Amino acid sequence: MKNILTIGVLMALFSCGQQQSTVPEASAAPEEVGGGQSTVSDSESAPNVVQVAVGSADHSTLVAAVKAGELVDALSNAGPFTVFAPINAAFDQLPAGTVDDLLKPENKEKLQDILQYHVYVGVISETMVQDGMKLNQVNGGDVVLNKKDGKITINGANVLGSVKASNGIVYVIDAVLLPPSPESK
């Protein structure tokens, strides 16, 4: 007990000669908070649905759209998600200038609506797909899956393949799905 008292007295004497402030100076920059889930570095786990798209040269337009729509963090979360991912050639089929127009900041809500029409919350594996199956997408619109002779389509777009991800499944499709007008959702 005597040693603890001695140490306390020495610390008090030592600190008397120094001014210490626990209040940060007004000119100090505020500490920045880290980014969302997409900023987490993990080289050990399976890629999530966003990382699957980023890793595909055929999905660079989709990745640019997801970034512009500020949906990277949402799609990097635990999910589970079923994502219908149009290839670059699918975006090329849209009228000229459509993609450039959608990527403008003033069109972010419209872009988000289109992108969210490509996402279902839950995992629908290929074995679960039934002809005429309806899914209610994140944006509130419905899509229809069809399966005939082992081939799957979604709203008429062909499913070219699928990739399992840590937070769901990505179906590669050959067309951009355009949501129905708001009054028909």
C-alpha positions in Angstrom: 0.0 0.0 0.0 2.9 2.3 0.9 4.4 1.8 -2.6 1.1 2.7 -4.3 0.9 5.9 -2.3 4.5 6.8 -3.1 3.9 6.2 -6.8 0.7 8.4 -6.7 2.5 11.2 -4.9 5.4 11.1 -7.4 2.9 11.2 -10.4 1.1 14.1 -8.9 4.3 16.1 -8.3 5.6 15.2 -11.8 2.3 16.3 -13.5 2.2 19.7 -11.6 5.0 21.1 -13.7 3.3 20.2 -17.0 0.1 21.5 -18.5 -2.0 18.8 -20.0 -5.2 19.3 -21.8 -7.7 16.6 -22.7 -9.8 19.0 -24.8 -8.7 18.9 -28.5 -7.7 22.2 -30.0 -10.4 23.8 -32.2 -8.2 23.7 -35.2 -7.7 19.9 -35.0 -9.4 18.1 -37.8 -12.2 15.8 -36.8 -11.4 12.1 -36.9 -12.8 10.5 -40.0 -15.0 7.5 -39.6 -14.2 4.5 -41.8 -16.3 3.6 -44.8 -19.0 1.0 -45.0 -18.9 -2.7 -45.4 -17.3 -2.4 -48.8 -14.1 -1.0 -47.2 -13.5 -4.1 -45.1 -10.5 -6.0 -46.4 -10.8 -9.8 -46.4 -8.7 -11.9 -48.6 -9.7 -15.2 -46.9 -13.5 -15.4 -47.4 -15.4 -16.1 -50.5 -16.2 -12.9 -52.5 -19.6 -11.2 -51.9 -21.9 -10.3 -54.8 -20.2 -6.9 -55.4 -16.8 -8.5 -55.4 -18.0 -11.2 -57.9 -19.1 -8.4 -60.3 -15.9 -6.4 -59.7 -13.9 -9.5 -60.6 -15.7 -9.9 -63.9 -14.5 -8.0 -67.0 -18.0 -8.5 -68.4 -19.6 -6.5 -65.6 -17.6 -3.2 -65.6 -20.7 -1.2 -66.6 -22.8 -2.7 -63.9 -20.0 -2.0 -61.3 -19.9 1.6 -62.5 -23.6 1.9 -62.1 -23.6 0.3 -58.6 -21.0 2.8 -57.5 -22.8 5.7 -59.0 -26.0 4.5 -57.4 -24.2 4.3 -54.0 -25.3 0.7 -53.5 -21.9 -0.9 -53.0 -22.2 -1.0 -49.2 -25.7 -2.3 -49.2 -24.8 -5.2 -51.5 -21.6 -5.9 -49.6 -23.6 -6.6 -46.4 -24.6 -10.1 -45.2 -27.6 -10.4 -47.4 -28.6 -13.0 -48.6 -29.1 -11.6 -52.1 -30.0 -13.0 -55.5 -28.6 -10.6 -58.0 -29.4 -10.6 -61.7 -26.2 -9.1 -63.2 -26.4 -7.8 -66.8 -23.3 -8.1 -68.9 -21.7 -5.1 -70.6 -23.3 -6.1 -73.9 -26.7 -5.9 -72.2 -26.2 -2.2 -71.4 -25.0 -1.6 -75.0 -28.4 -2.8 -76.2 -30.1 0.2 -74.4 -30.7 3.3 -76.5 -27.6 5.5 -77.1 -26.8 7.8 -74.2 -29.0 5.9 -71.7 -26.2 4.6 -69.5 -24.4 8.0 -69.5 -27.6 9.8 -68.6 -28.3 7.3 -65.7 -24.8 7.7 -64.3 -25.4 11.5 -63.7 -25.8 12.5 -60.1 -29.2 14.0 -60.7 -30.5 10.6 -61.9 -29.3 8.6 -58.9 -32.9 7.7 -57.8 -33.8 6.4 -61.2 -30.6 4.5 -61.4 -31.1 3.0 -57.9 -34.7 1.9 -58.9 -33.3 0.1 -62.0 -30.5 -1.5 -60.0 -32.8 -2.6 -57.1 -35.0 -4.2 -59.7 -32.1 -6.6 -60.3 -31.9 -7.7 -56.6 -34.0 -10.1 -54.6 -33.5 -10.4 -50.8 -33.0 -14.1 -50.3 -31.2 -16.8 -52.2 -32.9 -18.5 -55.1 -30.8 -21.4 -56.3 -31.2 -22.8 -59.8 -32.9 -25.9 -58.4 -35.5 -23.7 -56.7 -36.5 -21.9 -59.9 -39.9 -23.0 -61.2 -41.6 -21.9 -64.5 -43.6 -18.8 -63.9 -42.1 -18.1 -60.5 -42.6 -14.5 -59.3 -40.0 -12.6 -57.2 -40.7 -9.3 -55.5 -37.5 -7.3 -56.0 -35.9 -4.7 -53.7 -37.5 -1.8 -55.5 -41.0 -3.3 -55.0 -41.5 -4.5 -58.6 -42.0 -8.2 -59.6 -40.0 -10.2 -62.0 -41.0 -13.6 -63.5 -38.6 -16.5 -63.7 -39.2 -19.2 -66.3 -37.5 -22.5 -66.6 -37.8 -24.7 -69.7 -35.5 -27.6 -70.7 -33.1 -26.5 -67.9 -32.8 -23.0 -69.3 -33.7 -20.1 -67.0 -35.0 -16.7 -68.1 -36.0 -13.6 -66.1 -38.5 -11.3 -67.7 -37.3 -12.8 -71.0 -33.6 -12.2 -70.4 -31.5 -15.3 -70.6 -29.5 -16.5 -67.6 -26.0 -17.2 -68.9 -24.6 -18.7 -65.7 -24.5 -18.3 -62.0 -21.8 -17.7 -59.4 -22.2 -18.4 -55.7 -21.1 -15.6 -53.4 -20.6 -15.3 -49.6 -23.8 -13.3 -49.3 -25.9 -14.9 -52.0 -25.9 -15.8 -55.7 -25.2 -13.8 -58.9 -27.0 -14.8 -62.1 -25.3 -13.4 -65.2 -28.0 -12.2 -67.6 -28.0 -10.9 -71.2 -30.4 -7.9 -70.8 -31.0 -5.0 -68.5 -34.2 -5.4 -66.6 -36.3 -2.3 -66.7 -38.8 -1.9 -63.8 -42.5 -1.3 -64.5 -43.8 2.2 -64.0 -44.5 3.1 -60.3 -48.2 2.8 -60.6 -48.0 -0.8 -61.9 -45.7 -2.1 -59.1 
